[in-house]
Amino acid sequence: MDNRGAAEEPAIEAYGLGKRFRRGWALKDCSFRLPAGRICGLVGPNGAGKTTLMGMAVNLLKPTAGTVRVFGETPGPENAGRRTAFLAQEKPLFRRFTVAETLRMGRELNPGWDQRTAEEIVRSGDVPMGARVGTLSGGQRTRVAFALAFGRRPDLLILDEPMSDLDPLVRHELMAVLMAGAAEHGTTVLMSSHMLADLENICDYLLVIAAGSVRMAGEVDELLTCHTLLTGAGTGEGVPQELARHTVVESRTSGRQITALVRPDGPVAGTWQADAPSLEEVLLAYLRSPDAPPLISPSAQADPKVAAA
């Protein structure tokens, strides 16, 4: 991928970020760094604070505590509109507009509009330019929404569950559109999704949020390397003694067999079978184990100076 922003400020950096609503904290003490030029999966259960985080990054919500900066600047109407595009889960479009009228609106509202890219995204899905948006299928509407987002040529593209209502074939096609567009323009992508298998195929960075705080963040390869999946025979209740020196993220028992996801601190004693876990196995373990110690890789650690900037 063309990491166009590799030498500049992080795409997003948050330190102590929090948002409180009347019902309580939706996000609290959230600190992380997303380097520019990455495709980052944002993962967490419903109500974890993912949409709240994205809303603050695009200036739709104001933080209650802490700081968030996008390419080194506090999100505001000017810089958010210039460098960032946000596609909400509802994919709001004017249903009475034709596809051509929708793209023309994008061109008139955005000085840096890329008509060629927008039209290619629409035409590659055989979406009729003269069709009204309200008559399109869910997949076709999502493709038009993608065209609007990519047509703006953003440096940062934020997507909130963009594929949740699509069948597997259309989802696969639009994932390819996303990958190709991001690679061509060096776009940083932050995409929330419950489709864990899809994230494993496209993401090189990861941000996991649960209960309003960061549970895991960093390079996908780096995070996977930190974990080992152990399988062995159980000899009693709880975690076996030989694993006590290691960080056990999750252990599950089936009959006399124990499967444990661990962050090893040196060699593992005993007759355990050790395997490399998949990204989905690691994600599920952290989501099922809210008390497991969080893991923030060096590349994802926020600079405390952000809080004073």
C-alpha positions in Angstrom: 0.0 0.0 0.0 1.1 3.5 -0.7 1.6 4.9 2.8 1.2 8.5 1.7 1.0 9.8 5.3 3.8 7.7 6.8 6.0 10.6 7.6 3.3 13.0 8.9 1.3 13.2 12.1 -0.8 10.1 13.1 -4.1 9.9 11.4 -5.8 9.8 14.8 -4.3 10.2 18.3 -6.3 10.2 21.5 -5.2 10.6 25.1 -7.5 10.2 28.1 -10.4 10.6 25.7 -13.9 10.3 27.3 -17.5 11.1 26.5 -20.2 11.2 29.1 -23.9 11.2 28.3 -26.8 11.5 30.8 -26.9 7.7 31.2 -23.1 7.5 32.0 -19.8 7.2 30.3 -19.9 5.9 26.7 -16.1 6.1 26.5 -13.6 6.7 29.2 -9.8 7.2 29.5 -9.3 6.1 25.9 -5.7 6.4 24.7 -4.3 5.2 21.4 -2.4 6.2 18.2 -3.4 5.2 14.6 -0.5 5.8 12.2 -1.4 7.3 8.8 -1.8 5.0 5.8 -3.3 2.0 7.7 -6.5 0.0 7.3 -7.7 -0.3 10.9 -10.5 -2.5 12.2 -12.4 -1.1 15.1 -13.9 -4.0 17.0 -16.2 -4.2 20.1 -19.6 -5.3 21.3 -22.7 -3.2 20.9 -22.6 -0.3 23.2 -18.8 -0.4 23.6 -18.3 3.2 22.5 -17.2 2.7 18.8 -19.7 5.1 17.3 -19.0 7.6 20.0 -15.3 7.5 19.2 -15.9 7.9 15.5 -18.3 10.8 16.2 -15.6 12.7 18.2 -13.0 12.1 15.5 -15.2 13.8 12.8 -16.4 16.6 15.1 -20.0 15.3 15.5 -19.5 15.0 19.2 -17.4 17.0 21.7 -15.2 15.1 24.2 -16.2 15.4 27.9 -12.6 14.6 28.9 -9.2 14.2 27.2 -8.1 15.0 23.7 -8.4 13.7 20.2 -6.4 15.0 17.2 -6.7 14.1 13.5 -3.5 14.6 11.6 -2.2 16.7 14.5 -5.3 19.0 14.6 -8.3 19.2 16.8 -11.3 18.1 14.8 -13.3 21.1 13.5 -15.6 22.0 10.6 -12.7 23.1 8.4 -10.1 20.4 8.9 -12.7 17.6 9.3 -14.3 18.5 6.0 -11.0 18.9 4.2 -9.3 15.7 5.2 -11.9 13.3 6.6 -14.9 11.5 5.2 -17.4 9.7 7.4 -19.9 7.0 6.3 -22.5 6.4 9.0 -24.1 3.0 9.4 -27.4 4.3 8.0 -25.6 5.5 4.8 -27.8 8.7 4.5 -28.6 9.5 0.9 -31.3 11.5 -0.8 -33.7 8.8 -2.0 -35.3 11.0 -4.7 -32.0 11.9 -6.3 -30.7 9.9 -9.2 -27.3 8.4 -8.9 -25.9 11.0 -11.3 -27.5 13.8 -9.3 -26.0 12.4 -6.1 -22.5 12.4 -7.6 -23.1 15.9 -9.0 -24.0 17.0 -5.5 -20.7 15.5 -4.2 -18.8 17.4 -7.0 -20.4 20.7 -6.2 -19.9 20.5 -2.4 -16.3 19.2 -2.5 -13.6 21.3 -4.2 -11.2 18.3 -4.5 -13.8 16.0 -5.9 -12.6 13.0 -7.9 -15.4 12.3 -10.4 -13.5 9.5 -12.2 -13.1 7.5 -9.0 -16.7 8.1 -7.9 -18.0 7.0 -11.3 -15.8 3.9 -11.5 -17.0 2.7 -8.1 -20.7 3.1 -9.2 -20.2 1.6 -12.7 -18.2 -1.4 -11.5 -21.4 -2.5 -9.8 -23.6 -2.0 -12.8 -25.6 0.7 -11.0 -27.6 2.7 -13.5 -26.6 6.4 -13.3 -30.2 7.4 -14.1 -31.8 5.3 -11.3 -33.2 7.0 -8.2 -31.4 6.1 -5.0 -34.7 4.9 -3.4 -35.1 2.2 -6.0 -31.7 0.7 -5.5 -30.9 -2.5 -3.6 -29.0 -2.3 -0.3 -25.7 -3.3 -2.0 -26.2 -0.7 -4.7 -26.9 2.1 -2.2 -23.8 1.1 -0.2 -21.8 1.4 -3.4 -23.1 4.9 -4.1 -22.3 5.9 -0.5 -18.8 4.5 -1.0 -18.5 6.5 -4.2 -19.5 9.7 -2.3 -16.9 9.0 0.4 -14.0 8.1 -2.0 -14.9 10.9 -4.4 -13.9 13.4 -1.7 -10.4 12.0 -1.8 -10.1 12.0 2.0 -6.9 11.3 3.8 -8.9 9.6 6.5 -12.0 7.5 5.8 -14.2 6.4 8.8 -16.8 3.7 8.2 -19.4 2.7 10.7 -20.5 -0.9 10.1 -20.5 -0.3 6.3 -21.2 -4.0 5.3 -23.7 -5.0 8.0 -26.7 -5.3 5.7 -25.0 -6.9 2.7 -24.9 -10.5 1.5 -21.4 -12.2 1.4 -20.9 -11.8 -2.3 -21.7 -8.0 -2.4 -19.6 -7.6 0.8 -16.7 -9.3 -0.8 -17.0 -7.0 -3.9 -17.1 -3.8 -1.8 -14.2 -4.9 0.3 -12.2 -5.1 -2.9 -13.4 -1.6 -3.8 -12.3 -0.4 -0.4 -8.9 -2.0 -0.6 -8.2 -0.8 -4.2 -9.3 2.8 -3.4 -7.2 3.0 -0.2 -4.2 1.5 -1.9 -4.4 3.9 -4.9 -4.7 7.1 -2.8 -2.9 6.1 0.4 -6.1 6.6 2.4 -6.1 5.8 6.1 -9.3 3.7 6.9 -10.9 3.2 10.3 -13.7 0.7 9.9 -15.9 -0.7 12.7 -17.3 -4.2 12.0 -18.7 -7.3 13.6 -17.5 -9.3 10.6 -14.3 -10.6 12.2 -13.3 -12.9 9.2 -13.6 -9.9 6.8 -11.3 -7.8 9.1 -8.6 -10.5 9.0 -8.5 -10.3 5.2 -8.1 -6.5 4.9 -6.9 -4.9 8.1 -3.2 -4.4 9.0 -4.1 -2.5 12.2 -6.5 -3.2 15.0 -8.3 -1.2 17.8 -10.5 -3.2 20.2 -12.9 -1.4 22.6 -15.0 -2.9 25.3 -16.9 -1.3 28.2 -15.8 2.1 26.9 -12.0 1.6 27.0 -9.2 0.3 24.8 -8.6 -3.4 25.3 -6.1 -4.0 22.5 -4.4 -1.9 19.8 -1.6 -2.1 17.3 -0.3 -3.8 14.2 -2.2 -7.0 13.4 1.0 -9.1 12.9 2.6 -7.7 16.0 -0.5 -8.5 18.1 -0.8 -12.0 16.8 2.9 -12.7 17.5 2.3 -11.8 21.1 -0.2 -14.7 21.6 0.0 -18.5 21.7 -3.0 -20.9 21.6 -2.3 -23.8 24.0 -4.2 -27.1 24.1 -3.7 -29.8 26.7 -5.3 -32.1 29.3 -6.8 -30.5 32.4 -5.9 -31.8 35.8 -8.3 -29.8 38.0 -10.4 -26.7 38.3 -9.1 -23.3 37.0 -6.0 -22.4 35.1 -3.2 -25.0 35.4 -0.3 -24.1 37.6 2.3 -24.2 34.9 0.5 -21.3 33.2 0.5 -19.1 36.3 3.6 -17.1 35.2 2.1 -16.2 31.9 -0.7 -13.8 31.0 -3.7 -15.9 30.4 -6.2 -14.0 28.3 -8.8 -16.8 28.3 -9.0 -20.5 29.2 -11.9 -22.8 28.1 -12.5 -26.3 29.2 -14.2 -29.1 27.2 -14.3 -32.4 29.0 -10.7 -33.0 30.1 -9.2 -30.7 27.4 -8.2 -27.1 28.2 -7.6 -24.5 25.5 -5.9 -21.3 26.6 -4.9 -18.1 24.8 -1.8 -16.8 26.5 0.7 -14.0 26.2 3.8 -16.1 27.1 6.5 -14.8 29.4 9.2 -17.2 28.2 9.0 -20.9 27.5 5.7 -22.7 28.5 6.3 -25.7 30.8 4.4 -29.0 30.4 3.2 -31.0 27.4 1.0 -28.3 25.8 0.4 -28.2 22.1 1.2 -24.7 21.0 -0.4 -23.1 17.9 -0.5 -19.7 16.3 -4.0 -18.2 16.9 -6.1 -16.6 14.2 -7.1 -13.0 14.5 -10.7 -14.1 15.1 -9.6 -16.3 18.0 -7.6 -13.5 19.6 -10.5 -11.0 19.2 -13.1 -13.3 20.6 -10.9 -14.1 23.6 -10.5 -10.4 24.5 -14.2 -9.7 24.0 -15.2 -12.6 26.2 -12.6 -11.8 28.9 -13.1 -8.1 30.0 -10.8 -8.6 33.0 -7.8 -9.7 30.9 -4.9 -7.1 31.0 -5.1 -4.8 27.9 -2.4 -5.0 25.2 -1.3 -1.8 23.5 1.6 -2.2 21.2 4.4 0.4 21.0 3.1 1.7 17.6 -0.3 2.3 19.1 0.7 4.1 22.3 -0.4 7.7 22.5 2.0 10.5 23.3 1.0 12.2 26.6 1.9 15.5 25.0 -1.3 15.2 23.0 -3.2 15.9 26.2 -1.5 19.3 26.5 -1.6 20.3 22.8 
